[in-house]
Amino acid sequence: MNISPTLRKTVVNLGWLFVDRGIRMSGAVVINAWLTRYLGPEQNGVLNYALAFVGMFTPLATLGIDSIVIRDIVRNPEQRDRVLGSAFGLRLAGAVSALLFAGLAVTMVRPGDTMTHVLVVVTSFGLLFQSFDVIDQWFQSQIRSKYTVYAKNIAFVVIGAVKIGLILTGADVLYFVIATSAELMLGAAGLAVMYRRNGGSLRSWSFSAARARELLRNSWPIIITDVAIFVQTRIDQVMLRELLGEREIGLYAAAQKIAEPLGFVPMIILSSVFPVIVRTKEWSDEEYGRRLTNLYRIMTVLTIAMCLPISLLSGPIVQLLYGDQFAASASILTVLIWSRFYSNIGVARSIYTTTEGLFRHSMVSAMAGSAVNITLNALLIPRMGVFGCIVAAHAGFIVTTFAIDAFNPKTKRNFRAMMTGIATFHRVKISTNQ
């Protein structure tokens, strides 16, 4: 069987990313489980409230330009330094804005809660170092993510050891937040080193106001989209604390920490196949459609393979990781884990909306889903507790991922591809042609 160079390069890239996320996910599960046990439901709730609160401001730091940067470099490789320099400048300015807004917002939402204020501000500092992720986007555009693997894993191992030391010495929750931001700082330094070793130079980057305006012109709907999605995925923890207290958010967050690491699989696939599908659109619209449908099949198979065992074994998993004090998290995990389905399909859907430039459509979809989510959270949490969050999340994601696409003429093709891919997941194929 003759395998094309593009496919071979993509498979190798996938292998590196799976190694990276496999190591980091395994380590994170162990360390997070240990940390969660150490903190207990209440303090775990305090920590995750701060993380969730900052998460809602993260889109201001990323500015929704990641996929656009990859797309632009793939299409115009000679513009690398200008694209990366402009993207870095924008992201750094966005990170500063996110830090300021998060700090201001938390003082308004929780006046007098000094510890939460400090945790939110320290967590926000990590956003500054994420500006260097534009280097990762360069490696993704070249399907050479192994260098990101090197940088991120070194940082993960070092800070993982620090967190273990903090647990053994009985450290306060603040130090774990500092360690999380420090990991982002080390990761940024590692990316800079890997970029230089591959012939790149940060000094060659140039900020172009025209290029920056072009990036923002394309990305402003993505920024709003990301804000809506982050609110949709984080607001539940914020509302749980405000309506029910730290213990409930601690139990919910414990279940969520088991589900969240599984998101690495679709993101790995996205980073490797996105450049390939962008190129496919340029030479064959028919093959482009087939590959999108097949990608939805892959995501459906992944969902079943990952979520079914965890849903069936939620009790033993929670007992093993967290112990008796988090026993209530098992029933939460049984239902919560299936929200990965919308995330997996949504990752594949983002390839279509980015390639077609349907950023405003994505914005409308995300805003509609977020509105449904917030409304149902407010109505259901007082009546159903934590499970009200889960019902609200499912309803919101159905609107964001499927409902709006079904009615927009520009996305009906993609809606059909999603439905076909989900219904025929057993017919998943691996193409051997470019």
N, C-alpha and C positions, 0 to 999 in steps of 0.2 A: 504494500500500500504506500503510495506517494503522499507524503504530508507536506503541505506548503510551508515555506519558511515563516510566514506570518503566523500560521497556526502553531508551529513548533515554538516560536518565540513566545506566543501567548501562553502556551501550556507551561513552559519553563517559568514564566513570570507568575502564573497562578501557583505553581509549586512553591516558589519563594514566599509568596504572600500567605499561603496556607501554613507554612512552617512558622512564619512570623506570628500570625494570629493564633496558631495552635499553642505556641510557647506562651504568648502573652495571656491568652484566655485561660490556659491551665493554671498559670501562676496567679492570675488575677482572681480566679475562683477560690484558690486556696487562701490567698492573702485576705481577700474580701470576707471570706467565711470566718477566718480567724479574727479579723477586725470587727465584724458584726457581732460575733460572740462576746468579744472583749467589751464593746460599747454597750450592748444590751439594747432592747427595743427603743427606749426613750432617747438615749444619746445617739443611737443610729438614726433616729428620726430628725434630731437637730442637725446632724451632719448632712443628711440627704436633702433636707429642706434648703440648706445653703447651696448645695450643688444644683438642685432643681431651679432655684431662684436665678442663679447666674446663667443656667442653661437657656433661660428665656431671652437673655440678652446676647447670647453667642452669635446669632445671625448678624448683629451689628459689627462684630469683629471679622467674620468671614466674608460678609458682603455678597454672598451668593455667586462669587466669581470663579469658583474652583473649576467647574466643568467648562466654563467659557474660556478660561486660561488654557486648559488642555486642548480644547477644540481649536483655538487660535494658533497654538504652537504646532499642532498637527498640520494645519492648513498653510501656515507661513513660518516654517522653522527658522528662516533667516531673521525673523523679528524677535527671537528668543529673549535677548537681553532687555529690549524695550518692554516686552509684555511682562516679564518677570519683575523688572524694576517698578513698573507702574502698579502691578498687582500688589507688590510688597508695600509700597507706599500707601496705597489705599487701605490695605488690611491693618497696617500699623495705626493709621488714623482712626479706623473703625474700632480697633481694640481699645484705644484710649477712650473713645466715646462710650463704648460698652461698659468700661470700668466706672466711669463717672455716672452714667445713668443707673447702673446697678446699685452703686453706693447710695445715690440719692433716693432711689425707689425703696430700698429696704428700710431706710430711716423713716420713710412715710408710712410704709405698711406695718412696721413693727417698732414704733417709737419707744425708746427706753430699753430695748433689748440689745445691749451693747455687744454681747457675745455673738449674736447672729449678725450684727453689723460687721464685726471684725472678720468672721468666717466668710461672709459674702465678698468683702473687699479683697481679702487674701486670695480667694478662689479666682476672682476677676483678674488678678495680676497674671495668671497663667495664660490669659487670652493674648497678652502682648507677645509671648514667645511663639504662639501658634501662627503668627505672621510669616514665619519661616517655612510654613507648609507649602508655600509656592514652589519650593525646591522639590517637594514630593510630587507636585503636579507636573513638573518638568520630567521627572523620572517616569511618571505614569504615561506621559505622552510618548516616551521612547520605549515603553513596555520594558522597563529596567528597574522594577521596584525592589530588587534585592538590596539596593543601596539604602533605601528607606528602611528596610528590614534591619540592616546593620545598626543604623543610627537609633531607631526607636527601641530596639531590643536591649542595647547597652544601657540606655536610660532606664528602661523598665527594670532590668536586673538590679542596677545600682539602687534605685529608689525602693524597689521591693525589699531589698536587704535592710534599708533604712527603716521602712515601716515595721518590719519584723522586730528590729531593735527597739522601736518606739513602743510596741506592744509589750515586749518583755520588760521594759523599764517603767511601764505604767504611765505613759505619757497622756497628756490632755488632748482632746479632740482637735484643738487648734494646730498641733504639730503635724497631724495627718493631712490637714488641708495645706499646710506649708509644703509638705513632701509632695503632694499632688502637683502643685505649681512648679516645684523644683524639677519634677520629671519632664514637664513640658520644656523647661529651660535647657536641660541636658539634651533632650531630643532635638531642639532647634540647633544647638551647637554641633551635634552629630551630623545633621543634615548639611550644615555649612561645610563641614570637613569632607563629607562624601562628594558634595558638589564640586569642590575644588579638586579632589583626586580624580574626578572624571573630566577634567579639562575646563570646568566652569570657573568663573570668577565673580564674586559679589561686586567687586569694583567696576566690572563691565556693565552692570545694570544701570539703566538710565530711566529716570522718571519722565514720562511724557504726559503733559497735561491733556493733550488731544487723545492719547491712548487711554488715559484714565477716564476721561469723559465717555469714551466709547464703551469701556468696560461697564461703567455705571449705567449708561444708557441701556445696555443689554441686560444688566443684572438687577436693576431696581425692582422689577417684579419678583425676581428670585429672592431678594432680601425680604420683601413682604411675605412671600411664600414661606421662607425659612422661619421667619418670626412666627407665623401662624402655626407651622408644624411643630416648632419647639414649644410654643405655648400649649399646643394640643397634647404633646407628650410629657410636659413638665407641670402643667397647671394642676393636675390631679394631686400631686404631692403637696403643692402649696395650699390648695384648698382643703386637703385632708387635715393638715396641721391647724389651719384656722378654724375648721368646723368640728374636728374630733380630737385633736391633740397629738403629741409627739409619738405616743405608743403606736397608734394606728398607722401613721406614716412610716414608722420603723418596721412594722410587720409587712406593710405593702412594699417598701423599698427592698426588704430582704428577698422577697419573691422576684422583684424586678431585676435584682442583680444576678439572678440565675438566668433570666430570659434575655437581658440586654447583650451579653457577650456573643450570643448567637448571631447578632447583626453583622459580625465580621465576615461571614461567608458571602452574603450577597454583595457587600462592599468590595470584597476581593474580586469577585466576578465582574462587577461594574468597572473597576479600575483597569482590568485587563481587556475586556471586550469593547469598552466604549470607543477607543480609537479605531478598532477594527470595524465596528458598525458605522461609524462616521464615514470611513473610507468606502464601505459597501454602498452607502447611499449615493455616492458620487458615480459609481459605475453600473449599478443595477438596482432599480427601485423594486423590482420583483423579489430579488434575493434579499434585499433589505427587509421587506415585509416578512419573508420566511424566517429570517434570523431573529426578528423581534418575537414572532410567535413561539419559536423554539426556546427563546430566552424565558418567556413566561412559563413554558413547560418545566424548564430547569428550576425556576424559582418555586413552582408548586411541589415538585418532587422534594426539593430541599426542605420546604415547610413540613411536609408529612414526615420525612426522615428525622428531622430534629425535634419537632413538637410532640409527636405521638408518644414516644418513649418517656419524655419528661412529664407529660400530662398523666400518664398511667402510673408513673413511679414517683409522683411529687412528694408523697409522704416520706418514703425512705430517703429521698434526696435532701429534703429540708432537715430531717433528723440528723443525717450524716454531717451536713455542713454547719448547721446552726444550733442543734440541740433542742431540748424540750421548751425552752423559753420562747422559741419561734414556731411552735407547732401549728399555730393558726395560719402561718404563711403557706402551708401545704395546699389547703383548699383554694387559696388565692392563686397560687402558681398553676394549679390545674386548669383554670380558665384563662388566666392572664397570658400564658405562654402562646396561645393561638393568635394573639395580636401580632406575632411575628409574620403571619401570613400577609397582612396589609403592608408591612414594612418591606418584605421581600418583593412583592409585586410592585410596590411603589418605587423601589430602586430601579427595577427594569423599566418601569414607565418613565422615569426621569431621563433615560437615554432618548426616548422618542421625543419628549417635549423639548429637550435641549437641542437635539439635531434639527427639529422642525422650527425652533425658535418660538415655541408656544409658551413663553414665560408668563404672559398675562393670564392665560388660561390656567396655568398651574397656580398662580396667585389667587384667582377666584375660587378654585377648587379647595385650596388650603384654608382660605378665609371662611368658606362655607362650612367645612369640616370642623374648624376650630370653634366657630360660633355654636354649632350643634353640640360639641364636646363640653364647652363651658356651661351652656344652658342646662344640659342633662346632669352635669356634675352638681350644679347648684340645687337641682330638683331631687336628685337621687341619693346623694351622699347622706343627707339627714334621715332618709328613709331606709336605705340599704347599706349604709356604711361603705366599707372598702369596695364591695361588689358593685356599688353604684358607679364608682370610677371605671370599673371594667366595662360595664354596659355602655357608659358614655363614650369610652375609648373606641369600642367596636362600632358604634353608630357613627361617630365622627369620621373614622377611617373609611367606612363604606362610602360616605359622601365624598371625601377627598379623593379616594382612589378610583372609584367606579362611577358613582351616580352622575357627576357632572360630565364626565367623558361620554356618557351614553347619549347626551342631548346636543352636544356641540358638533356641528358638521365637520369641523377640522380634526376632531379626535374620534369620530365614529370608527374610522379605520383601526385606530389603536384599541378602542373598546372591543371591537370584534376579535382583534389579535389576542387581547387578554382573555376573553371568554373562551376562545378556541384553545389557547394554550393551557388554560386551567382545566378545561373539559377533556383534553386529549393529552394530559401529562404523561400517560404511559407510552406515548409515541415520541418521546424526547430523542433527539439525534445529535450526533457529533459530526460536524462537517469537516472534510479533509481538503476542501478547496479554499483558496483565498477569499 
